[in-house]
């Protein structure tokens, strides 16, 4: 599939089990669809087989994927701390050089 969640029994994307999504995706008249008892009952049955959202979240967030996300975040924090330290050092050097310049060689202040 293309990354869409699907119902196991019907192979329909779960998003299509919601009637408004079905209307817009398929270009079907709302009045006509609501008048079709068999289709409405089928969609209701398929909705009952849809796993709860909490179960899907638990399935996606395995221990190894959480560990990978944590390791990635820690590496990014380390990189950002190093970059901040380098930028602070550069700023301190520039401020030191600026303070050492005689007042006459200082750039003119904007008016």
HUHUPE-V434694 format. One record per backbone hydrogen bond with DSSP energy under -1.0 kcal/mol. NH is the residue of the N-H (numbers start at 1). CO is the residue of the C=O. If there is no record, write none. Layout:
NH;CO
NH;CO
This chain:
7;12
11;7
14;5
16;13
17;14
18;15
22;18
23;19
24;20
25;21
26;22
27;23
28;23
33;29
34;30
35;31
36;33
37;35
40;36
41;37
42;38
43;39
44;40
45;41
46;42
47;43
48;44
50;47
56;52
57;53
58;54
59;55
60;56
61;57
62;60
66;62
67;63
68;64
69;65
70;66
71;67
72;68
73;69
74;70
75;71
76;72
77;73
78;74
79;75
80;76
81;77
82;78
83;79
84;80
85;81
86;82
87;83
88;84
89;85
90;86
91;87
92;88
93;89
94;90
95;91
96;92
97;93
98;94
99;95
100;96
105;102
